[in-house]
Amino acid sequence: MNFSETPITFVILGITILASFAAFNNKELKSNWLFNPYLVKEHNQWYRAFTHAFIHSDYMHLGFNMYVFFGFGLTLEQVFTDPVLWTMTFPDIPFWGVLKGRIIYTILYVGGFLYAVVPAMRKHSSNPSYNSLGASGAVSAILLAYIVLFPLNTLHLMFIPFPIPAIVMGIGLFIYEAYMNKRGGTGIAHDAHISGAIFGVVFILAVNYKFIGHFISEISSFF
C-alpha cells in the first residue's frame, strides 16, 4: 500500500497521537495550540480553530477520542471509498468514486471540529481565560454520520451489558449532552459535542439527499 492508498483515518490518528504526545511534554506548544476564542477574535489567531483538534488534555482524553474515531471512522471511510462495499450498503445510490469519497470523509472530520468551536466563539470571545482542546467535535460528527447511515447496526458500549441500536445511542447522546451542557460545571465543552454531532448529520444528508430515504427505510424496517 502506497501513501496515496493509506486510509485517511490512519493519517489523522497518527497526526493526532504525535501532536498530543508532543503537547503533553511541551506546555508552550499546548498553550499555542489551544482554542482560545478571545485570542482568535482579538489577535486573529484563527489557526487555533484547527490546531486544537489535534491535542488533548491527557492520555485518557486522547485514548477515548481516538478509540471512538477509529471504530466508527474506519468503517465509514471503507464504505465511502470501496465500490463493492458501497453497492452492498447502498444498492439504490450510485457510488460517488474513490477520490470524492476520501474528500467527503475528510471534510466530515475537519468540518466537525471547525463547526464545534462556533458556540465557544459566541459565548467566550471576551473571556481570555477560556480554552478548549481535543477532537471531540470531529469524533461526534463521525459518530452521528455513522448513525444516520447505519441506524440499526447494534453497538456494544462499556458498562451496558447488551447491544443497542445505533439510532438509540444517537438519541441518547443528544439528550445526555444537552442535559450536561445545561447543568454545566463539568469542565467539558458539551456544546462543542452537540455542534459537531449536528454538523455530522446535516453534512452527510446534504452530500446526498437520498441518504434521507435510506435512513427512513432502515427505521421503517425495524417496525
C-alpha positions in Angstrom: 0.0 0.0 0.0 1.5 3.4 -1.0 0.8 6.6 0.8 -1.9 7.7 -1.5 -3.8 4.5 -0.6 -3.3 4.9 3.2 -6.7 5.3 4.9 -7.2 8.9 6.0 -8.3 7.5 9.3 -4.8 6.2 9.9 -3.3 9.5 8.9 -5.5 11.5 11.2 -4.8 9.0 14.0 -1.1 9.3 13.5 -1.0 13.1 13.4 -3.3 13.4 16.4 -1.4 11.0 18.6 2.0 12.5 17.7 0.7 16.1 18.2 -0.9 15.2 21.5 2.2 13.4 22.8 4.2 16.5 21.9 1.8 18.8 23.8 1.9 16.5 26.8 5.6 17.3 27.1 5.6 20.9 25.9 3.4 23.4 27.7 4.3 26.2 25.3 3.2 24.1 22.3 0.0 23.2 24.1 -0.8 26.8 25.0 -0.2 28.0 21.4 -2.5 25.3 20.0 -5.4 25.6 22.4 -8.6 27.1 21.1 -9.0 30.4 22.8 -11.9 32.5 21.4 -10.5 35.7 22.9 -7.2 35.3 21.1 -9.0 34.3 17.9 -11.1 37.4 18.0 -8.6 40.0 19.3 -5.4 38.7 17.7 -6.8 36.9 14.6 -5.3 33.6 15.7 -7.8 31.6 13.6 -5.3 28.8 13.2 -6.4 27.7 16.8 -9.7 26.5 15.4 -7.7 23.9 13.5 -4.8 23.1 15.9 -6.9 22.5 19.0 -8.4 19.3 17.5 -5.0 17.6 17.4 -4.0 17.9 21.0 -5.6 16.5 24.2 -5.6 17.2 27.9 -4.3 13.7 28.9 -3.9 10.1 27.8 -7.4 9.1 28.7 -8.9 12.0 26.7 -6.7 11.1 23.7 -7.4 7.4 24.0 -11.2 7.7 24.3 -11.5 10.1 21.3 -9.2 8.0 19.1 -10.8 4.7 20.1 -14.3 6.0 19.0 -12.9 7.7 15.9 -11.1 4.5 14.8 -14.1 2.3 15.5 -16.6 4.3 13.5 -14.4 6.4 11.2 -12.6 3.5 9.5 -15.9 1.8 8.7 -17.3 5.0 7.2 -14.1 5.5 5.1 -14.1 2.0 3.8 -17.7 2.3 2.7 -17.1 5.7 1.2 -14.1 4.5 -0.9 -14.9 0.9 -1.8 -17.4 0.5 -4.7 -18.2 -3.1 -3.6 -19.0 -2.2 0.0 -20.9 0.8 -1.2 -23.1 -1.2 -3.5 -23.8 -3.7 -0.8 -24.7 -1.0 1.7 -26.5 1.5 -0.6 -27.7 -0.5 -3.6 -30.0 2.2 -4.8 -27.5 5.1 -4.6 -24.7 5.4 -7.3 -21.2 5.1 -6.0 -19.5 8.6 -6.0 -15.9 7.5 -6.6 -12.9 6.8 -4.5 -11.4 10.3 -4.7 -14.7 12.0 -3.9 -15.3 9.5 -1.1 -11.9 10.5 0.5 -12.6 14.2 0.1 -16.1 13.9 1.7 -14.7 11.9 4.6 -12.0 14.5 5.2 -14.5 17.3 5.1 -16.8 15.5 7.5 -14.0 15.2 10.1 -12.5 18.7 9.6 -15.8 20.4 9.3 -16.9 18.7 12.6 -14.2 20.2 14.7 -14.4 23.6 13.0 -18.2 23.8 13.5 -17.8 22.6 17.1 -16.0 25.8 18.1 -18.9 28.1 17.0 -20.6 28.0 20.4 -17.4 28.9 22.2 -16.8 31.8 19.8 -20.3 33.2 20.5 -20.1 32.8 24.3 -16.5 33.2 25.3 -14.9 35.6 22.8 -14.5 38.2 25.6 -13.1 35.7 28.1 -9.3 35.4 27.9 -9.3 32.5 30.3 -11.5 30.2 28.3 -9.6 27.4 26.5 -10.7 24.1 24.8 -8.9 21.3 23.1 -9.5 17.9 21.6 -11.0 16.1 18.7 -14.4 15.5 20.3 -16.3 17.8 17.8 -14.9 15.9 14.9 -15.5 12.5 16.5 -19.1 13.5 17.2 -19.5 14.3 13.5 -18.1 11.0 12.5 -20.2 9.1 15.0 -23.5 10.8 14.1 -22.9 10.4 10.4 -22.3 6.7 11.0 -25.6 6.5 13.0 -27.5 8.2 10.2 -26.2 5.7 7.6 -26.4 2.6 9.8 -29.2 3.4 12.3 -30.0 -0.2 13.1 -26.4 -1.5 13.5 -26.1 -2.8 17.0 -23.3 -1.3 19.2 -21.7 -2.6 22.3 -20.9 0.1 24.8 -18.9 0.0 28.0 -21.0 -0.5 31.2 -24.0 -1.6 29.1 -24.2 -5.4 29.1 -26.4 -5.7 25.9 -26.1 -4.3 22.4 -28.2 -1.3 21.4 -29.3 0.0 18.0 -27.1 2.9 16.8 -30.1 5.2 16.5 -30.9 4.7 20.2 -27.4 5.6 21.0 -27.6 8.7 18.9 -30.8 9.9 20.6 -29.4 9.1 24.0 -26.2 11.0 23.2 -28.1 14.2 22.2 -30.2 14.0 25.4 -27.1 13.4 27.6 -25.0 16.2 26.0 -27.9 18.7 26.2 -28.6 17.9 29.8 -24.9 18.1 30.8 -24.5 21.3 28.8 -27.4 22.9 30.7 -26.2 21.7 34.1 -22.6 22.9 33.5 -19.7 22.6 35.9 -18.1 19.6 34.2 -15.2 21.4 32.5 -16.2 19.7 29.3 -17.4 21.6 26.2 -20.7 19.7 25.7 -21.9 22.4 23.4 -19.0 21.5 21.1 -20.0 17.9 21.1 -23.6 18.9 20.2 -22.4 21.2 17.4 -20.1 18.5 16.0 -22.9 16.0 16.0 -25.3 18.4 14.3 -22.7 19.0 11.6 -22.3 15.3 11.0 -26.0 14.8 10.5 -26.6 17.8 8.3 -23.5 17.4 6.2 -24.0 13.7 5.4 -27.6 14.3 4.4 -26.6 17.4 2.3 -24.0 15.4 0.4 -26.7 13.1 -1.0 -30.3 13.7 -0.2 -31.0 10.0 -0.9 -29.5 9.2 2.4 -32.7 10.6 3.9 -34.7 7.9 2.2 -32.2 5.3 3.2 -32.5 6.3 6.8 -36.3 6.4 6.8 -36.3 3.0 5.0 -34.0 1.5 7.6 -36.0 2.8 10.6 -39.3 1.7 9.0 -38.0 -1.8 8.5 -37.4 -2.1 12.3 -41.2 -1.7 12.9 
